[in-house]
Amino acid sequence: MIAVDTNIIIRLLTRDDEQQYQRSLTLFEQLDIFISDTVILETEWVLRFTYCFTTSDICEALRTLLGLPNVQITNANLIAQVLQWHEQGLDFADAFHLAQS
């Protein structure tokens, strides 16, 4: 299992650089992947501020990514709650911190 950083996920989700996208795709196709809580937080921020993803697009992308059978995260129930609250209008980071409390 490998842990991936935000840039690997961003390349996969945005496909903004074809060569880096292909490298990211290969990792996700061939290896077991761990994504830390901080990387999930950073990914949401980058998608929102740099790529202008909507709340709905962010939640859909993260659900799809985190639902892959070879992707592991620390607490799937916590992330599910965060995504639900975010879709209901709560800031992603605030929802994350609330869910952890």
Backbone bond lengths (Angstrom), bond angles and torsions (degrees), N, CA, C in turn:
res aa  C-N    CA-C-N  psi(-1)  N-CA   C-N-CA  omega(-1)  CA-C   N-CA-C  phi
1 M - - - 1.450 - - 1.525 108.53 -
2 I 1.335 114.53 140.38 1.456 119.43 175.08 1.525 109.38 -120.33
3 A 1.307 116.05 151.90 1.461 121.95 172.54 1.523 107.43 -96.59
4 V 1.317 116.29 135.95 1.465 119.87 179.64 1.520 110.23 -109.27
5 D 1.316 114.64 152.24 1.449 122.00 178.17 1.531 109.42 -95.32
6 T 1.310 114.55 169.93 1.459 121.39 -176.66 1.525 112.13 -55.39
7 N 1.317 117.56 -42.73 1.467 119.66 -175.81 1.525 112.42 -60.85
8 I 1.315 118.16 -33.72 1.471 121.39 177.92 1.529 109.65 -64.99
9 I 1.314 116.46 -43.46 1.465 121.00 -179.84 1.525 110.87 -67.92
10 I 1.320 116.48 -43.27 1.466 120.26 179.94 1.521 110.67 -60.61
11 R 1.328 117.23 -43.70 1.470 119.74 178.41 1.529 110.35 -60.14
12 L 1.325 116.78 -40.84 1.461 120.95 -179.22 1.527 111.21 -66.70
13 L 1.322 117.05 -43.96 1.466 120.93 -174.70 1.525 113.73 -78.41
14 T 1.324 117.43 -28.43 1.468 119.44 -175.63 1.523 113.69 -103.27
15 R 1.308 116.12 -24.04 1.475 121.89 -178.25 1.533 110.98 51.99
16 D 1.325 115.64 38.63 1.463 120.73 -176.80 1.526 113.31 -82.02
17 D 1.300 117.18 -13.04 1.465 122.91 175.91 1.525 106.01 -137.80
18 E 1.309 116.37 109.47 1.472 120.73 -170.62 1.530 112.70 -59.54
19 Q 1.307 117.36 -41.45 1.463 120.18 -179.44 1.530 110.90 -65.14
20 Q 1.320 117.01 -45.33 1.462 120.11 178.97 1.526 111.25 -69.72
21 Y 1.327 116.78 -33.90 1.466 120.18 175.06 1.531 110.24 -59.59
22 Q 1.328 116.72 -46.89 1.464 120.59 -178.81 1.525 111.31 -62.06
23 R 1.327 117.09 -39.56 1.464 120.23 177.51 1.527 110.88 -64.10
24 S 1.324 115.94 -43.85 1.468 120.10 178.95 1.521 110.77 -63.97
25 L 1.313 116.00 -44.44 1.462 120.91 179.54 1.522 110.87 -58.99
26 T 1.319 117.21 -42.89 1.466 121.36 178.56 1.523 110.95 -59.91
27 L 1.328 116.87 -43.83 1.470 119.95 177.55 1.522 110.85 -58.08
28 F 1.334 116.05 -48.68 1.459 120.20 -176.71 1.524 112.49 -70.06
29 E 1.309 117.89 -26.04 1.463 120.98 178.05 1.526 112.65 -80.54
30 Q 1.326 117.52 -28.16 1.460 119.86 -170.08 1.523 115.59 -110.49
31 L 1.322 117.96 -16.51 1.461 119.82 -172.44 1.518 112.22 -126.68
32 D 1.315 115.04 160.19 1.455 120.38 168.20 1.521 106.92 -81.33
33 I 1.324 115.64 135.95 1.460 122.28 -171.00 1.525 110.17 -120.31
34 F 1.330 116.23 135.73 1.462 121.70 170.51 1.521 108.33 -111.42
35 I 1.349 115.57 133.27 1.464 121.61 177.03 1.519 107.74 -121.15
36 S 1.320 116.21 119.02 1.467 121.14 -177.91 1.529 110.98 -76.95
37 D 1.319 115.08 162.91 1.465 120.91 177.92 1.525 111.55 -58.31
38 T 1.327 117.03 -42.99 1.466 119.57 -178.22 1.526 111.62 -65.58
39 V 1.306 117.37 -33.98 1.464 120.28 177.12 1.527 110.08 -68.40
40 I 1.310 118.18 -37.52 1.464 120.99 176.25 1.528 109.78 -62.67
41 L 1.329 117.56 -45.19 1.469 121.45 177.55 1.523 111.31 -59.85
42 E 1.317 116.78 -47.17 1.465 120.76 -179.97 1.527 111.28 -63.70
43 T 1.310 116.79 -39.68 1.463 120.90 -179.68 1.518 110.74 -60.98
44 E 1.324 116.99 -45.61 1.473 120.10 178.13 1.516 110.26 -58.82
45 W 1.322 117.38 -45.71 1.460 121.98 -177.64 1.530 110.94 -61.10
46 V 1.326 116.58 -47.12 1.466 120.67 -179.13 1.526 110.72 -64.68
47 L 1.316 117.77 -43.67 1.468 120.20 179.15 1.527 111.32 -61.28
48 R 1.325 116.48 -39.16 1.468 120.93 -177.90 1.522 111.74 -74.11
49 F 1.319 117.88 -50.88 1.459 120.58 -171.78 1.526 114.37 -87.26
50 T 1.297 118.39 -34.15 1.460 120.38 -177.50 1.522 111.86 -91.70
51 Y 1.330 116.98 -38.40 1.457 120.81 -175.00 1.525 113.25 -108.01
52 C 1.325 117.28 1.22 1.472 123.16 175.92 1.527 113.15 56.07
53 F 1.332 117.15 34.70 1.459 120.95 173.87 1.527 108.67 -65.91
54 T 1.314 116.32 143.20 1.457 120.82 173.58 1.527 109.35 -78.61
55 T 1.311 115.53 166.30 1.464 120.44 176.22 1.523 110.61 -55.28
56 S 1.312 116.10 -45.66 1.463 120.87 -179.77 1.527 111.39 -61.57
57 D 1.326 116.61 -43.95 1.466 120.58 179.68 1.528 111.68 -64.60
58 I 1.331 116.18 -39.98 1.469 120.60 178.57 1.520 110.25 -62.86
59 C 1.316 116.25 -48.96 1.468 120.10 -178.15 1.523 111.24 -63.30
60 E 1.316 116.86 -41.47 1.467 120.21 178.51 1.526 110.99 -63.82
61 A 1.324 116.72 -44.94 1.465 120.71 -179.59 1.525 111.19 -63.06
62 L 1.329 116.66 -44.50 1.466 119.67 -179.41 1.524 111.69 -68.17
63 R 1.324 117.42 -39.70 1.471 119.47 177.75 1.527 110.87 -61.95
64 T 1.309 116.33 -43.36 1.462 120.50 179.47 1.521 110.60 -63.44
65 L 1.323 116.02 -49.41 1.463 121.09 -179.25 1.520 111.64 -61.24
66 L 1.323 116.34 -50.45 1.464 120.65 -175.29 1.521 112.64 -74.15
67 G 1.320 116.66 -12.82 1.453 121.24 177.22 1.519 114.16 -87.89
68 L 1.326 116.68 -4.88 1.465 119.20 178.32 1.526 109.58 -63.81
69 P 1.333 117.42 140.23 1.472 119.90 -174.19 1.525 114.73 -64.00
70 N 1.309 117.91 -22.72 1.466 120.71 -178.33 1.529 113.10 -98.49
71 V 1.328 117.12 7.50 1.467 121.29 -179.46 1.522 109.42 -102.78
72 Q 1.320 115.15 128.20 1.465 122.13 178.51 1.526 109.29 -114.78
73 I 1.326 115.64 140.73 1.455 121.69 173.24 1.520 107.65 -131.38
74 T 1.314 116.17 168.59 1.457 120.32 -175.72 1.520 112.28 -66.18
75 N 1.336 117.09 -44.90 1.460 120.15 -173.97 1.528 109.89 -148.83
76 A 1.320 116.70 96.91 1.460 121.70 -177.28 1.521 112.16 -63.66
77 N 1.325 117.90 -37.16 1.465 120.34 179.65 1.519 111.36 -64.94
78 L 1.326 116.63 -39.17 1.455 120.96 178.06 1.527 110.26 -62.62
79 I 1.306 117.29 -46.41 1.465 121.02 -179.26 1.524 110.81 -65.19
80 A 1.309 117.64 -38.15 1.464 120.38 176.73 1.524 110.42 -60.20
81 Q 1.325 117.03 -41.85 1.463 121.10 177.94 1.527 110.96 -65.87
82 V 1.316 116.62 -42.72 1.469 121.28 178.60 1.527 110.30 -58.70
83 L 1.311 117.02 -47.15 1.461 120.86 -179.48 1.525 111.25 -63.43
84 Q 1.316 116.97 -39.79 1.466 120.25 178.24 1.525 110.58 -62.91
85 W 1.323 117.31 -48.69 1.466 120.59 179.62 1.524 111.44 -64.15
86 H 1.313 116.80 -37.46 1.467 120.39 179.11 1.528 110.17 -63.87
87 E 1.308 117.11 -42.13 1.470 120.62 177.34 1.523 111.83 -64.38
88 Q 1.323 116.32 -26.61 1.462 120.88 178.81 1.529 112.29 -85.35
89 G 1.330 117.20 0.47 1.452 120.58 173.45 1.513 117.05 114.94
90 L 1.311 117.87 -7.04 1.458 120.47 179.57 1.529 109.41 -77.51
91 D 1.323 116.57 139.27 1.455 121.35 175.04 1.531 108.98 -54.76
92 F 1.332 116.22 141.83 1.461 120.57 -175.25 1.524 111.93 -59.00
93 A 1.323 116.83 -49.20 1.468 119.99 -178.98 1.520 111.02 -64.35
94 D 1.326 117.16 -39.88 1.466 119.96 177.53 1.523 110.72 -63.34
95 A 1.324 116.58 -42.25 1.464 120.60 177.74 1.523 110.52 -62.57
96 F 1.310 116.12 -39.21 1.458 121.01 179.50 1.520 110.70 -63.57
97 H 1.322 115.94 -47.52 1.465 119.87 -179.47 1.528 111.52 -66.39
98 L 1.318 117.02 -39.11 1.461 120.57 177.65 1.529 110.53 -63.65
99 A 1.304 117.00 -43.93 1.467 120.53 -179.37 1.525 111.66 -63.86
100 Q 1.314 117.06 -29.69 1.462 120.69 179.77 1.521 112.80 -81.31
101 S 1.313 116.72 -14.29 1.478 118.52 -176.64 1.517 112.09 -83.76
